[in-house]
Amino acid sequence: MNVTISACLIVYNEEKVIERCLKSIHNIVDEIIIVHDGECFDNTISIAKKYTEKIFIRKHQGMCEAHKKFAYSMTKSDWILSIDADEYLSHEIQKNIKILVKDESIDAYAFIWPYTDGKKQFSLKFPYRLCLARKSKMYQWNFPHQPMKTYGKVAYLPYIIEHWPLYDNYSLKTFKTKQKNWIKKHTKYILEDIANIDGFNVDSKEEIIRIQNFYRNRPLFKIIPIFIKILLLQIYGGQYRSGLNGLKVAFIAASYEANLLLSVYRHMK
């Protein structure tokens, strides 16, 4: 039985990392779909052309979720691998992926996605990220921080999807810059008319309506409780194993939710 796989990448000026990613997938997937988020100002496109002709340049949106529906709609395979340019497949995944997709009892796979400070990984057993799914059973919203999901059964495997950005994703400088930009975008979508929000393979908007309602309903009163809740969930969910780095990740996650609620409140006034 020939089961096919399409890899989808949403990229933005990734010349320093994209080839590492493409080398890890080009011999094991049946097609590679690349969407560049706006005009390319480096050699990303020329590097990508060595591995695929299916390259699309779309209007800049500043978030990958805005292009996922388009990218997935371009695929022709049975399964979809969603991977970022600063990620690459470990040898374990490369070796086993063709076997995994032949299991008819499983509709999606989640792999370990270690946290890294750009120089070393500091979580080797968590968190898991769903990034490989049967196309007919998967879906994803055009909404900030909404990942690939499935209507079917997920298998969690101890294989690693390597994530090595060229910077410390959890430094104070990165935290301030990225959080400010993401909160602005996230607030816009929370307050957006639900009619303007769509996704790939979605059959109901109830999931997004629940998210919007949570943030819109008395956001100011939720800031402190949510900060404490997310902080504790992060710590007891495994971050305590990573020492100070884990506590830093937990604080950033909790701070993001608290600041997002504050942003929504200010825009609703």
Buried (B, 14 or more C-beta within 10 A) or exposed (E): EEBBBBBBBBBBBBBBBBBBBBEBBEEBBBBBBBBBBEEBEEBBBEBBEEBBEBBEEBEEBEBBBBBBBBBBEBBEBBBBBBBBBBBBBBEBBBEBBBEBBEEEEBBBBBBBBBBBBBEEBBBEEBBBBBBBBBBEBBBBBBBBBBEBBBBBEBBEBEBBBBBBBEEBBBBEEBBEEBBEEBBBBBBEBBBEEEEEBEBBBBEEBEBBEEBBEBBEEEBEEBBEEBBEEBBEBBBEBBBEBBEEBBBBBBBBBBBBBBBBBBBBBEEEE
